[in-house]
Amino acid sequence: MPLFAATRETDLEGQDVLVVTGDVDLATAHELVTAAEAWTSSGLKGPVRLDLTKVTFLDSTGISALLEIRRAAVGAGTDVIVVGRSPIVHRVFSLAGIADLFAPDDV
Amino acid sequence: MVSAGSTSWPASRTSLQVPAHPDFVAPIRAMTRAMAVLADVSLEDAEDLQMAVDEAAILLLPLVDDSVAATLTVDFEVEAGVVCLCLAADCRPGASVDRSGLPWAMLSALDPEVAVQSRDGRVAIEISRRREDPLR
């Protein structure tokens, strides 16, 4: 498994989703922001959809990256939806007190 | 004596020294997990220790004195059911750990007894976990 990857894919319902894989930490969080910026600048309509099911590690820099992505999305008139969370993402969201900040996931 | 594997071994001290760079935080986490497994703490405790050492590194890295070949040092003490670790670096004069942001909030939530020591320009963050600790 790569240390980190963020790839745009199409889910079973035909919707675009940014699938994040691996560790989101001090070394990689900026890559997540860059991938999300590429999403919003590509002209895609609707919210930024993030699948964090394959995230193996998340820290406070990852949380800050997600909040930065959300700020940019809200500034562009849209939002961020987390459509899937791994157990470590659930744990860190809870620790950081942002479990309810993103739209409820479907897992 | 520790008996997490097939044979027992005495309580152990182990150190890891890496460049003070974000790319080397993942190896510190991996080593921390390995030490936690050796101590036979729960998987949840091992995961918490990984998160705690990561947040400690996030707090220390901005403080390091980069006028020298800066390194992060992790000293582990492992015995049955107990892992103690100390993450340290030589820091700029007067540098201190930022206790106002999310990294400190997460670190202190993971280990309410986390300690910060500063001496002769070297800042150290001490973290520990015992097997009998309830999940926090």
Chai-1 contact restraints between the chains, C-beta under 6 A:
chainA,res_idxA,chainB,res_idxB,connection_type,confidence,min_distance_angstrom,max_distance_angstrom,comment,restraint_id
A,L26,B,P22,contact,1.0,0.0,6.0,A-B,restraint_1
A,L26,B,V25,contact,1.0,0.0,6.0,A-B,restraint_2
A,L26,B,I58,contact,1.0,0.0,6.0,A-B,restraint_3
A,A27,B,P22,contact,1.0,0.0,6.0,A-B,restraint_4
A,A27,B,D23,contact,1.0,0.0,6.0,A-B,restraint_5
A,D59,B,D54,contact,1.0,0.0,6.0,A-B,restraint_6
A,S60,B,L102,contact,1.0,0.0,6.0,A-B,restraint_7
A,S60,B,P103,contact,1.0,0.0,6.0,A-B,restraint_8
A,S60,B,M106,contact,1.0,0.0,6.0,A-B,restraint_9
A,L95,B,M106,contact,1.0,0.0,6.0,A-B,restraint_10
A,L95,B,A109,contact,1.0,0.0,6.0,A-B,restraint_11
